[in-house]
Amino acid sequence: MMGFFKSFFSGKQESPETDKQKNNQKNFEVFKYDGMRAQRMGRFDYAVKCFTEALTIQEDFETMGYLSQVYIQTHALSEAKELLERMAKQEPMHTSTLLTLANVCYMLEDYQAMADAAQKAINIEEGNAMAHYLLGRATQGLDDGIMSIAHLTKSIALKDDFIEARLLRAEALLKMQQYNEAQEDIDAILAQNPDEEAALLLRGKVREATGQTEPAEADYRNVTELNPFNEQAFLYLGQLYITQEKYVEAIELFDEAIELNSNFAQAYHERGRAKLLNGDKDGSVEDMKKGLELNPKEIQGFSGQYGNQPGGRQTDVLGL
């Protein structure tokens, strides 16, 4: 009643359209902040519903950002990519959106879209080391090693202690058999962090490629001791044993790896390879089947290769 007299004497009365706008704004805020609370509580399904409902009322950039985070957290990567692309159109100069989009494209293995997003970020902010790093990773995914090295070099020039960029450049140089240059990056990383596992493994691969098998073995063994759950270290060490025809040592090593992780598909596959080369065909087939059962997508490309080995041998099953 008081509100009526106030509007009557003031000559102001809100229209139905104004009431509708206020109600929509109120509902938008309720859905948005309920979604934020749900996200903090780990109720991601409810958070998605709330944010989605809020966005039907208002195309709010901040809310879109929250929803994209939830999609990434729940591995709904296609939905995250689509939403981030909408955000990039709405705010084309927002560098962090483009960098997040590039990372999502990387997880989707869409390297061309990743490169496009990273390049747009560079066009906005030339001095952004992360953008150059992501472009380097994208071009590596597109099998353009030379351009990958060029972009990573730019990233490192902008941020000298950028460990991830140096690791990736060392990997690219290793693939191109530029061992001295790869070693320089590895040395720089280990000077910052002597226990950097990825750098130690890369150093082992460089040493192995240049015939330094004992130092390579020491690097791989060092990583297994630093982190018994580093699967790549077990694979590299076991594969080195196989190339040295140390089949019993390889089998024992993969026994240890499988004891630590009974779902380690590649360890079963490599143990099966060692068993075959050691004359245990039945054990080899059993391990191969187990590896395929655990991870058919990753391992199926290796199946059928056991029987195609000249003299019963094959030393490059994982393409390393």
N, C-alpha and C positions, 0 to 999 in steps of 0.2 A: 504494500500500500504506500509506504513512504517513497519507494522507488517511482511509483506512478505519479505522486504529487511533485516529486523532484523533476521528473521529465516533463510534466505538464507545465509547471511554472517556468522551467528553463527553456521551454520550447523545443527540447531535443528528445527524440525518441528513436531508438535503434531500429533499423530496418531488419526484416527477416533474413536478408542476405548477410548483414553484419553478424547477426546471431549465428548463422550457419558457419561463417568464416571462423568465428571465435570457437565454436564447438569443434570444428575440424582441427584447429590449432591445438586445442586441449587434447583431443584424441591422439593427434600425432605425437605430442610430447609424452603422453602416457605410454604409447606403444614403444617409442624410442627408448625411454628410460627403463621401462620394464625389460626391453631387450638387452640393454647394457648390464642391468643387474643379473639377468639370466646368463649372459656371457661370462661375467665374473664368477658366477657360481658353477660354471661348467655345464649348464643346461642349454647346450647348443641347439637342440631341436626347437626348444621354446624361443630361444633368441632369434633363430631364423624366422619363425612365424611372426614375432613381434616386429622385427626390422622390416620384413616384407610388407606387413600391414601398414606400418608407418609410411613406407615409400609409395603405397597406393594413394595416400593422402597428399604427400608432399615429396617431390624429388630432391631430397636433401643430401648434399654431397657428404657431409659428416656421417650421416646414417648409412649411406652407401659404403663408406669406408669401414664402418663397424661390421656390416654384413659381409663384406669381402674378407675381413679377418676371420670371421666364423667359418666361411666356406673353406678358407685355407686350413684352418685348424681341424676341420672335419674331412679334409682331403676331397672336397667337392671342387676340384680344380677347374673343370670346364665352366661351372657356374661362376667361380671367382674371376676367371679370365673374361667372361662376358660382361660381368659387372664392372671390372676395372677398365675395360674398353669404353663403357658408357661414361665412367668417371673422367677418363682422359678426354673424351669429346666435350664434356661439360666444363672441365677446367684444363685446357690444353697446355697451360704453362706450369702445371703442378708436377714437378720433377719426381717426387717420391712416389706418386701414383704410377708413373711410367717405369720406375725401377722395380716396384712391386709386381707390375704386370710382366716385366721381363723375367723375374724370378719364377712366377707362376708358369710362364711359357716354357722355361727351362725344365720344370718338373713335368710338364706335359710333353717334353721333347719336341716342341714346336719351335725349332731354332730360328726359322725365318721370322716368325712373329716376335721372337725374343730379340733378334737383331734390330728389327724395326723399332721396337719400343726403346731399346737402349740408344739407338741413333737419335731418336726424337729427344731423349733426355740430354744427350750431348749437344744437340742443336740449341737447347735452352741454356745449358750450363756446361760450357766447354771444359771447365776445370774440375769436373766431377770425376774423381778417380773410380768410383764404383760403377759409373755408367760405362767407362772405357773397359773396365774389367768384365762387365756383363756382355759387352759387345765382343770382347775377345773370347769369352766362353761360347757365345752363340756361333761365331765364325769357326771355332774349333768343332762344334757340333755339326757345322755344315761342311766339314772336311777341308777347310781352307786354312792350313797350318801357317802359311806365311802371313796372312792378314791377322790371324789370331795373335801371333807373336807381336805384330806391329801394334795392335790395340793394347795388349798387355804391357808392352814396353811404355806406351803413353801413360797407362795407369800407374806403373811403378815410378815413372818420372814425376808424377804428381804426388805420389805417396810412397816414399822409399821403403818404408817398413810394412808394406802391404803383402803380408805372407801369402794370402790366398792367390794373389796375382803372380807372385814369384813361383809358387807351386805349379800353377797352371802353365806358366811359360816354360818351366823346367820339363813338364810332361810333354809339351809340344816339341821342345828341342830334342828330347830323348827320342821321340817318334821319328824325327828328322835325322837322327844319328849325329846330332851336334853335341857330343858328349862333354866337351870342355865348357861350352857355354851353359849347358844344363847344370854342370857341377858348380859353376859360379853362383847360380841362383840358389842351389842347395846349400852351399857354404854360407851364403848370406842369411838364409833362414835359420840354419843351425847356430849361427853366431848369436841370433836373437833368442833362440830356444833350442838348446841342445837335445831336448827330448821330444821334439816335434816328430811324431810318428810317420806322417806322410812323407816328410823330407828324408827320414832315415830309410824308408822303403824305396824312395826314388834313388837315393844314393846307392842302395843295394842293386837296383836295376841297372844303373850306369856302370857300376863295378862288374856286374855279371856280363853286361854287353861288351865290356872291354877286357874280358878274360880274367878278372880278379875274383875268382870264385870264392876263395876263403874269406876275404873281406866282405863280399856280398852276403855270404852265409852268416857272418857275424852281425851284419846290420839286421837281417831278417830275424835272427835269433834274439837280438837285443829288443826288437819291438814286441815279440811274443812274451818276453819277460816283463817289459814295461806295461803291457796290456794284453793279458791272456785272451781277451775277447776281440782282438783285432784279427778278423778273419783273413784279410788280405795278406797279412804277414805269414800266416800258416800256409796259404796258397802259394805264395812266392817261394817260401822255404821248401815246401814239399815238391814243387815243380823243379826247383834246382836239384834236389836229391834225385828226381827221376832222370833229369838230363845227365846226371853223373852216374846213372845206373845203380844208385843206392836205394834199391826198391824196398828193402826191409826197413830202412830208416824212414823212408817216405810213408810207408804203411803205418808205422808206429806213430809218426807225427800226426797223420790224419786221424788215427785212433784217438789221440789226445784232443784234437780239434772237435771231433764228433762227441766226445765225452763232455766237453764244455758246452756244445750246442748240438743237440740231437737233430735239429732241423737244418743243419748246414749242408745244403744241397750240393754245392760245388766240391765240398770235402769228400762226400760220398763218390762223386764222379771221379775225382782225382785219385782217390784210394782205389777205386775200381781199375783205373788205368795202371796204377802201380802193381796191383794184384795180377792183372793180365800179363804185364811184362815180366812178372816174377813166376809165371806159370800157373797161377790159380784162376782158371777160366770161370769156374762156378762162382767163386767169391766175387770175381769181377762183374759178372752178369747181375748178381744180387745187388751189388753197390750201384750199378748203373740204373737198375730199376728203381731203387730207393731215391736216387737223385732226381730221376724224371718224375716220380710221384710227388716229391716235395716242391719242385719248381720246374714244371714242364716248359714254361715259356723261356726261361733262361738256359735250361740245359738241353732242350730238344735239338738245338742246332749242333750239339756235340754227339748226338746218338748216331750209331752206325759207323762211327769213325774207328772204333776199336779194331774192326775187321779189315780196315783199309790201310793198315800201317805196313810199309815196306819192311819185311822181315819181322813183322809183329811189333813194330815200334812207331811211336808218334810222340813228338816232344812239344807240340805247339797246339794242344787241344783247346786251350783258352785264348788262343790268338795273341799271346804275349811274346 
